[in-house]
Amino acid sequence: MKYNSCSGTKVALASDHAGFQLKELVKSHLNSRGLQSVDLGTDSEKSVDYPNFAHKLAETLIKGEADLGVLVCGSGLGMLRAALCHDHFTASASRRHNNANVLVMGGRVLGPDLAKEILDTWLDTPFEGGRHLARLEKIDR
């Protein structure tokens, strides 16, 4: 497991229909930062089952085909057990203390500017290590 901030440049993206527009905005923003994105779908606002896309993202991370992941659904809840972030503090703490490798945001909860700010905070915040590393190693075991 990697324990540094944004060590990789490849970010997997997935959404359900309700998060499609925000996923597209996130993809564009990542590209503007020079980061590579892997779009796992969905490709429209046509209704889909969100677990299918959450599983695709998890498998992509497990296989090492991406370094980080961003899931977007209508509420930001339910996609995976990951860092649900609605503000700068939760985005920062999820990386500093938990080294979260998946960011979840709600397409019906966040406006575009705040979503980009949360994404930037999450990407740019390094893992603190120390006592937090020991806790993550317990989870790995």
Residue pairs with C-beta under 8 A, 6 or more apart in sequence:
1 99
1 136
1 140
2 8
2 67
2 101
3 99
3 127
3 129
3 133
3 136
4 126
4 127
5 95
5 123
5 124
5 125
5 126
5 127
6 67
6 68
6 123
6 124
7 67
8 66
8 67
8 68
9 34
9 35
9 36
9 67
10 35
10 36
10 37
10 38
10 65
10 66
10 67
10 68
11 30
11 35
11 36
11 37
11 38
11 66
11 67
11 68
11 69
11 70
12 37
12 38
12 40
12 57
12 60
12 61
12 65
12 66
12 68
12 69
12 70
13 23
13 26
13 27
13 30
13 37
13 38
13 39
13 40
13 57
13 69
13 70
13 71
13 72
14 23
14 39
14 40
14 41
14 42
14 53
14 54
14 56
14 57
14 69
14 70
14 71
14 72
14 79
15 22
15 23
15 41
15 42
15 50
15 53
15 71
15 72
15 73
15 107
16 42
16 48
16 49
16 50
16 53
16 72
16 73
16 74
16 79
17 42
17 44
17 45
17 46
17 47
17 48
18 45
18 73
18 74
18 75
18 107
18 108
19 71
19 72
19 73
19 74
19 105
19 106
19 107
20 42
20 43
20 44
20 45
20 72
20 107
21 45
21 107
22 72
22 105
22 107
22 110
22 112
22 115
23 39
23 70
23 72
23 107
25 112
25 115
25 116
26 37
26 70
26 72
26 105
26 115
26 116
26 119
27 37
27 39
29 116
29 119
30 36
30 37
30 119
31 37
33 120
33 123
35 123
38 60
38 65
38 66
40 53
40 56
40 57
40 60
41 48
41 53
41 56
42 48
42 53
50 73
50 78
50 79
53 71
53 79
54 71
54 79
54 80
57 69
57 71
57 80
57 102
58 69
58 80
60 66
60 69
61 68
61 69
61 101
61 102
67 101
68 101
68 102
68 103
68 123
69 82
69 101
69 102
69 103
70 102
70 103
70 104
70 105
70 119
71 79
71 80
71 82
71 102
71 103
71 104
71 105
72 79
72 104
72 105
72 106
72 107
73 79
73 104
73 106
73 107
74 106
74 107
74 108
75 106
75 108
75 109
76 84
76 85
76 86
76 104
76 105
76 106
76 107
76 109
76 110
77 84
77 104
77 106
79 104
80 102
80 104
82 100
82 101
82 102
82 103
82 104
83 90
83 91
83 94
83 95
83 98
83 100
83 102
83 103
83 104
83 122
84 90
84 104
84 105
84 106
85 91
85 94
85 103
85 104
85 105
85 118
85 122
86 105
86 106
86 109
86 110
86 118
87 114
87 118
88 117
88 118
88 121
91 103
91 118
91 119
91 121
91 122
91 125
92 121
92 122
92 125
94 100
94 103
94 122
95 122
95 125
95 126
95 127
96 125
96 126
96 127
96 128
96 132
97 128
97 132
98 132
98 136
99 127
99 132
99 136
100 122
103 118
103 119
103 122
105 115
105 118
105 119
110 118
127 133
